[in-house]
Amino acid sequence: MSSPTAPTAAWLEASLPPAAAALEAAGYPPWQAACLARRGVGDAAEAEAFLAPDLGQLSQPDALPGVAEAAERLAAAAAAGETVALVGDYDVDGVSATALLTAVLRACGARVEPILPHRMKEGYGFQTVHVEQAREAGCSLVLTADCGSSSYEAAAAALDAGLGLIVTDHHLSSRPLPPAAIEINPRRRSGGAATEDLAAAGIALKLALAVAERCGRPVSVEALLRVACLGTVADMVPLRGENRVIAALGLAALPDTPSRGLRALMSRARVGSPVSAADIGFRIGPRLNAAGRMGGAQAALELLLTRDASRAAELADLLEERNRRRREAQREVEEEAAERFADLAELPPILVGWSDGWHRGVVGIAAGRLARQFHRPTVLLSVEGDTASGSGRSVPGIHLFDFLEPWRDRLLRFGGHAQAVGLTAGSEQLEQLRDDWHEAAAAWPAELLRPTREYEFELPAAGGLTPALLAELRRLGPFGVGNPEPVVRSGPLRLCAPPREFGRGHLSLEAVDPQGGELSLLGWSWAERAEPFREPFEVLGVPIRDRYRNRPALRITDVRPLERTRA
């Protein structure tokens, strides 16, 4: 595979907010005070809450605008035995939100008809075809999960057909829904800073608790959190405020889940206890996502809802196979797109590519990989006849939804977030759109396209990385968007033994500093990038526990020869 060289990243110590001094004065070690302050913690009370998430930190469901009205309507539907059409999305967030609401509504006595769009046949979102499906199923009420705020036509069609409509969504939209629709969307009307970034699964959690209360049906908050944390982590919403609480408590409860489906899936994914956000991001989430990427998402929804151990095992095997096919298709898209970008004399500020040979279900995740590699917003589309459907992923500091919004009228479909969008365009429009985007993006400040690697503090090799430090760093988790894993800087170092290669291109290294302090390093997929280790070097890395050797180590994020940095 040929690919252009990724821009060289500058190493910078993360800026130190003023709150760090107050936290240090309250007794927190300097490194911990700095890490907490960088995560928005202002004082000792906030620090204790951050380090020990609990249910008391979740606001009451009715505090989120729209929840009270929606819960009253759903409780009435349950009492009357109405059939509710629940239109979800095919990704982890949409499927987990759909599963959570389906389970609680059924427990309350409502009949629920889940409807998940088919990515290849229908594309994303609530559509008029789903209104027809709801009517054919005898539904009197439509409830959406992770979609609907940008579906004005479908919303109007549902209301015109005499159906009630409740929309739960967290995607951006510039057009309001018809007034008769009940909408719960923190992006439009937030209940406060702690809830404005809720994923669809977090919104579903709030609504489910409110409905259960009104129906007098006790529910296990722990059970709901296990499902809500899946969408919260997988959808890469900021893990701050209530998202952090949902993720932390849900992850802690996952190892003890009674769900036959989750147990089977975790077994296939080789996820043990404790479960981390990375386990969802790289093991559980991709398998649930693979259902919708490579076919219909119903298999993922059924897995989360089934109580049959044999069926759970069958579904887990099915998702495993779809995930294998997803990886193959994704690799093809990434390699071909990277080769095309390699042929460019200069990388444009936004990377745009399309092909009729790319699998529509994987262009989004491929765009994300390439955006990180080249530090450029990336849009990839799959062409099918006269239309092209795809996804875009951005980089920090560039709001991709706002950037592409002026072209909405030239797109057949468009929606998303600051860092991720979905779009459909006429195939004949692609070259002009690409050229227009290149021209508009040329106005971006150059520094936005220069990658930087921030680190939290410097770690000496001698006695710096200890089990006690690892334990304290784990308390900052779960890690994700808005709460990154702490990266440290260490060096100067030199190898005291040749690198040991293991797995698929991974490296295990033993390093020593000038004072004789030793440090273990692990480099995932670093086997082909071992040149910097041949001379004295310094490294950026994430402190972890090497599970194989049961000892602390640094997982390498970047390395460079010492002579380039100590002039």
Disulfide bonds with the S-S distance in Angstrom:
none
